[in-house]
Structure formats: C-alpha cells, structure tokens
Amino acid sequence: MGVVELMGMFDSDLVQQEATQLFQDYQNLMKLGGNYGKFDLKGKKIFIEQMESVMDRYRIFMKRFELSEDFMAKMTMEQLKTQLSQFGTNPQQMFEQMNQTLERMKAELKE
C-alpha cells in the first residue's frame, strides 16, 4: 500500500498540487480557446495537442480517484457523477465527447 492510500488522497501535497495544476492548465486552455478561430494553423495544432494532453492527465487523475479506497476520493467521484448526470452524461461520455470534439477540430485542419 502506497503512502497516498495510507494518508488519504487529499492529504497528499502531491495530489493537491497535481489537481491545482491540472485545473489551472484546463482553465487557461479554455480562456485561450475563446480565440481559437484567430489562431493560425500551427497555433490550432498546438492548442489541440495541449487539450489532448490535459484530457489525458484528467482521465488518469479521475481513474486514480475511481480506484482509490479513500473516502474523500469516493465522495468526489460521486459528486462529479451527480453533477454530470444533471447534464445527461457521465465521466466516460464526457471524455468521449471531448475526444470527438478534438478529432473534429483535427479533421477541420486537414481540409
């Protein structure tokens, strides 16, 4: 059993740092995405690559929460599922929709 499981996921500075960094990266990309239409081809490619990277990090982070025995991690996952269900979706569908959007964006660059 790793240190993170023993002390609780949210007590880990590393997990808190990772969560904060992931959230900041995502927020910054969302702000930047507002200008996506003004980007040149290279800028659009870089933006898509960065979004894919953040989504991969997010997916791994969520999987760790899903697999954790930590009570707060389980509560966080349940809250996320509840919030997403209000929009008629779940974490799996959310990631699939994001991937479809990114694939569409990539396809548009090739046209």
C-alpha positions in Angstrom: 0.0 0.0 0.0 1.4 3.4 -1.0 1.8 6.4 1.2 -1.1 8.1 -0.6 -3.6 5.4 0.4 -2.5 5.4 4.0 -2.8 9.2 4.5 -5.7 9.8 2.2 -5.5 11.2 -1.3 -6.5 14.7 -0.3 -3.8 14.9 2.4 -1.1 14.3 -0.1 0.6 17.6 -1.2 1.5 15.9 -4.5 -2.2 15.1 -5.3 -3.3 18.6 -4.3 -0.5 20.2 -6.4 -1.4 18.0 -9.3 -5.1 18.8 -9.0 -4.4 22.5 -8.8 -2.1 22.4 -11.8 -4.5 20.4 -13.8 -7.4 22.7 -13.1 -5.2 25.8 -13.9 -4.0 24.3 -17.1 -7.6 23.4 -18.1 -8.9 26.9 -17.2 -6.0 28.6 -19.1 -6.7 26.5 -22.2 -10.4 27.3 -22.0 -9.7 31.0 -21.9 -7.2 30.6 -24.8 -9.8 28.6 -26.7 -12.0 31.6 -27.0 -9.6 32.9 -29.6 -9.2 29.6 -31.4 -10.7 30.9 -34.6 -8.0 33.6 -34.8 -5.1 31.1 -34.5 -3.0 30.2 -37.5 -2.7 26.5 -38.5 0.3 25.9 -36.3 -1.4 27.6 -33.3 -4.5 25.4 -33.8 -2.4 22.3 -33.9 -0.6 23.3 -30.7 -3.9 24.1 -28.9 -5.4 20.7 -29.9 -2.2 18.9 -28.7 -2.3 20.7 -25.4 -6.0 20.0 -24.9 -5.3 16.3 -25.6 -2.5 16.3 -23.1 -4.7 17.9 -20.4 -7.6 15.4 -21.1 -5.1 12.5 -20.8 -3.9 13.9 -17.5 -7.5 14.5 -16.4 -8.5 10.9 -17.3 -5.6 9.4 -15.4 -6.4 11.6 -12.4 -10.0 10.6 -12.4 -9.1 6.9 -12.7 -6.9 7.2 -9.7 -9.9 8.7 -7.7 -12.2 5.9 -9.1 -9.8 3.2 -7.9 -8.9 4.7 -4.6 -10.3 3.4 -1.3 -10.0 6.9 0.2 -13.4 8.2 1.4 -12.9 11.7 0.1 -11.9 10.4 -3.3 -15.1 8.3 -3.5 -17.2 11.3 -2.4 -15.5 13.5 -5.1 -16.3 10.8 -7.8 -19.9 10.6 -6.6 -20.3 14.4 -6.7 -18.8 14.5 -10.2 -21.2 11.7 -11.4 -24.1 13.5 -9.9 -23.2 16.8 -11.5 -22.7 15.2 -14.9 -25.9 13.2 -14.6 -27.8 16.5 -14.3 -26.5 17.3 -17.8 -27.4 13.8 -19.0 -23.9 12.4 -19.2 -21.2 10.6 -17.1 -17.4 10.7 -16.9 -16.9 8.2 -19.7 -19.3 10.0 -22.0 -17.7 13.4 -21.1 -14.3 12.1 -22.2 -15.7 10.5 -25.3 -17.5 13.8 -26.3 -14.3 15.8 -25.7 -12.3 13.3 -27.8 -14.9 13.6 -30.6 -14.6 17.4 -30.5 -10.9 17.3 -30.7 -11.0 14.8 -33.5 -13.4 17.1 -35.4 -11.1 20.0 -34.8 -8.1 18.0 -36.2 -10.2 16.9 -39.2 -11.0 20.6 -40.0 -7.3 21.4 -40.1 -6.8 18.8 -42.8 -9.5 20.2 -45.1 
